[in-house]
Amino acid sequence: MHTHRILLLNLGYETGLDGSWKQYLLDSWRYVHTPEKVQSRVREEFQSLIKSVQPDICCVLEMHHDPMLLKTFAAYHCKHVDPKYGNTSVLRRLPFFRDNCNGVFALDRLPCTVRQFKHGTKKLLYDVNVKNEFSLLIGHYSLHASVRQQQFEEIAQLVKGRKRAIVCGDFNDFGGSKELNSLIKHSNLRIVRPAHNQTFPACHPKKPLDLFLCSGDIVDVHAEVLNNARLSDHLPVLLTVTV
């Protein structure tokens, strides 16, 4: 029996925005240049979160390749930070976009395949083999509903035939969980719902955008939204799974 603690967080590029319309209107310039004071505060709070939760695996969306932030993961042996956009995307070369990344970090040396969706602008998909016990797929899905459905179809094909799988990420399912019906129907996945599963916006959570989906044969599993950790406009989610 092995227990794994998996932390999922959209870090919002360390801008410190909490998702309120007031901050979006007055402080959206932080996406162009975030003051070091703000970045330092976010890093410190993030490091405190990691020390408190002690996750075995961290799935971090909307991060930069920030050496100061990466010091948080000094004890982690598996480290991947990659651009969100496709290999041929012009966004990889443009200022303000080329350092937009996602990352996955694990205490153990876990095999990680860096895949790319066929559809969408944000193509990065991590496929981690967790000790041959389950696959962990990590993505940041499209803001466009039709493209999301194409990406969900790709996920369904990937997990088909796998004994156990966990899919997580920022699903951007602003239309509600019904957007995931087709994915669930064509795979052996189910949504693992915390008691209070709204994660966005962090200032007043209304939407459950940050989710874990697990194979039906993963039964000993628990998800929790960390309501007190407001590092960005998304709340983090912690999944504890025993297989």
C-alpha atoms as one frame of an Amber mdcrd trajectory, in Angstrom:
protein
   0.000   0.000   0.000   1.419   3.365  -1.031  -0.062   6.780  -0.253   0.663
   9.741  -2.519  -0.112  13.406  -1.855  -0.557  15.380  -5.066  -0.838  19.167
  -5.012  -2.408  21.065  -7.922  -2.086  24.839  -8.186  -2.477  27.460 -10.899
   0.106  29.971  -9.653  -0.993  32.836 -11.903   2.621  33.704 -12.868   3.339
  34.993  -9.341   1.307  38.159  -9.965  -0.495  37.841  -6.636  -3.887  38.676
  -8.187  -6.755  37.163  -6.196  -9.339  37.024  -9.001 -11.359  40.063  -7.984
 -12.546  42.385 -10.750 -10.974  45.295  -8.873  -7.524  43.707  -9.010  -7.946
  42.631 -12.620  -8.871  46.199 -13.573  -6.292  48.038 -11.482  -3.381  45.586
 -11.370  -3.523  43.605 -14.612  -0.280  45.367 -15.603   1.441  42.853 -13.313
   1.179  40.312 -16.127   3.647  42.523 -18.006   5.847  43.395 -15.043   5.307
  42.094 -11.520   7.127  44.036  -8.786   9.775  41.984  -7.001   8.038  42.718
  -3.697   4.899  40.949  -4.939   6.840  38.029  -6.411   8.789  37.605  -3.189
   5.579  37.470  -1.143   4.049  34.869  -3.461   7.232  32.759  -3.319   7.301
  32.866   0.469   3.642  31.863   0.718   4.184  29.106  -1.820   7.172  27.770
   0.114   5.119  27.832   3.319   2.370  25.893   1.550   4.819  23.215   0.384
   6.286  22.880   3.886   2.829  22.622   5.409   1.309  20.176   2.922   4.480
  18.196   2.115   3.236  16.873  -1.231   4.966  13.989  -2.962   4.073  15.472
  -6.345   3.433  19.126  -7.239   1.556  20.089 -10.406   2.091  23.798 -11.008
   0.325  25.689 -13.799   1.053  29.234 -14.992   4.558  29.544 -13.627   7.748
  31.117 -14.927  11.156  29.472 -15.084  12.052  31.472 -11.970  15.277  30.308
 -10.254  14.125  31.735  -6.929  10.834  29.865  -7.131  12.561  26.647  -8.201
  14.591  26.655  -4.973  11.335  25.523  -3.351  11.868  22.164  -5.027  15.487
  21.590  -4.043  14.559  18.261  -2.404  12.561  17.042  -5.412  14.359  14.652
  -7.749  11.922  14.850 -10.676  11.713  18.398 -12.075  10.138  19.508 -15.333
   9.350  23.090 -16.368   8.256  23.499 -19.985   6.578  26.145 -22.191   2.805
  25.795 -22.431   2.685  26.424 -26.156   3.289  24.101 -29.095   6.801  23.476
 -30.390   6.135  25.500 -33.542   4.077  28.248 -31.882   5.261  31.818 -32.434
   4.313  32.504 -28.792   7.438  30.621 -27.745   9.469  33.487 -29.191   7.388
  36.507 -28.191   8.079  38.597 -25.075   5.547  38.123 -22.223   4.685  34.656
 -23.586   7.916  32.712 -24.114   8.453  32.111 -20.397   4.863  31.022 -19.710
   5.301  27.486 -18.408   3.778  24.639 -16.464   5.773  22.377 -14.190   5.693
  19.044 -12.416   7.895  18.119  -9.464   8.157  14.820  -7.586  10.193  13.665
  -4.616  10.939  10.367  -6.382  12.569   9.967  -9.781   9.424   9.318 -11.778
   9.403   8.769 -15.561   7.709  11.767 -17.181   6.709  12.049 -20.834   6.205
  15.572 -22.162   3.316  15.327 -24.624   1.503  17.908 -26.722  -2.177  18.166
 -27.549  -3.022  18.160 -31.243  -5.512  20.981 -30.695  -5.349  24.359 -28.971
  -2.713  26.971 -28.238  -1.774  25.617 -24.803  -0.569  22.171 -25.871   1.595
  20.961 -22.980   0.472  17.719 -21.342   2.572  15.900 -18.748   2.236  12.117
 -18.534   3.878  10.815 -15.345   4.296   7.152 -14.440   3.889   7.010 -10.648
   5.778   3.864  -9.597   3.845   1.728 -12.107   0.798   2.235  -9.854  -1.043
   4.833 -11.946  -0.556   7.390 -14.697  -0.819  11.072 -13.800  -1.822  13.395
 -16.667  -1.477  17.138 -16.044  -2.858  19.787 -18.388  -4.066  23.359 -18.654
  -7.047  23.159 -20.976  -8.220  25.636 -23.593 -10.381  28.672 -22.878 -12.447
  27.771 -25.973 -15.178  25.229 -25.277 -14.926  23.450 -28.641 -11.152  23.085
 -28.338 -11.511  21.809 -24.760 -13.753  19.035 -26.046 -11.121  18.052 -28.609
  -8.502  17.959 -25.855 -10.796  15.881 -23.641 -11.179  13.412 -26.521  -7.393
  13.118 -26.655  -7.290  12.457 -22.910  -9.932   9.737 -23.247  -7.840   8.013
 -25.919  -4.694   8.226 -23.784  -6.214   6.676 -20.665  -8.124   4.005 -22.559
  -6.603   0.653 -21.708  -4.534   1.948 -18.804  -5.130   0.097 -15.580  -5.226
   3.209 -13.399  -5.067   6.894 -14.289  -5.456  10.284 -12.623  -6.087  13.382
 -14.740  -5.724  16.828 -13.200  -5.390  20.442 -14.201  -7.177  23.719 -14.770
 -10.081  22.472 -16.888 -11.506  25.961 -17.575 -14.939  24.318 -17.606 -16.845
  27.569 -17.207 -19.944  25.805 -18.539 -19.959  23.481 -15.532 -19.008  19.855
 -15.007 -21.412  18.791 -17.782 -18.558  19.713 -20.129 -16.774  16.624 -18.823
 -19.670  14.241 -19.502 -18.268  13.004 -22.798 -14.796  12.463 -21.310 -16.270
  10.519 -18.411 -18.534   8.523 -20.730 -15.660   7.449 -22.983 -13.191   6.656
 -20.198 -13.176   4.987 -16.819 -12.744   8.346 -15.073 -14.834  10.049 -12.427
 -14.543  13.473 -10.779 -13.219  13.339  -7.224 -15.157  16.134  -5.560 -14.131
  17.808  -2.310 -16.914  18.886   0.041 -16.448  22.450  -1.253 -14.898  22.184
  -4.700 -15.019  25.764  -5.992 -11.501  27.048  -6.711 -12.010  30.179  -8.834
 -11.833  33.081  -8.241  -9.846  32.669  -5.038 -11.309  35.833  -3.497 -14.852
  34.418  -3.721 -14.791  30.897  -5.191 -17.697  30.083  -7.500 -16.291  27.748
 -10.169 -14.701  24.285  -9.718 -12.085  24.741 -12.437  -9.193  22.882 -10.801
 -10.070  19.214 -10.706  -8.854  15.674 -10.255 -10.424  12.833 -12.248  -9.574
   9.269 -11.198 -10.070   5.813 -12.650 -12.924   3.864 -11.145 -10.587   1.287
  -9.641  -8.795   3.953  -7.573 -11.137   3.879  -4.601  -9.068   5.124  -1.653
  -8.872   8.760  -2.675  -9.670  12.116  -1.070  -9.541  15.663  -2.479  -9.432
  18.902  -0.502  -9.501  22.528  -1.609  -7.010  24.525   0.483  -9.161  27.588
   1.124  -6.607  29.422   3.250  -3.852  29.338   0.614  -4.585  32.325  -1.620
  -1.456  32.684  -3.716  -3.226  33.501  -6.990  -6.692  33.731  -8.524  -7.009
  29.931  -8.135  -7.134  27.942  -4.902  -4.891  24.869  -4.638  -6.296  21.354
  -4.449  -4.657  18.462  -2.602  -5.363  14.864  -3.593  -4.442  12.005  -1.260
  -4.539   8.615  -2.955  -3.666   5.151  -1.652  -3.139   2.255  -4.064
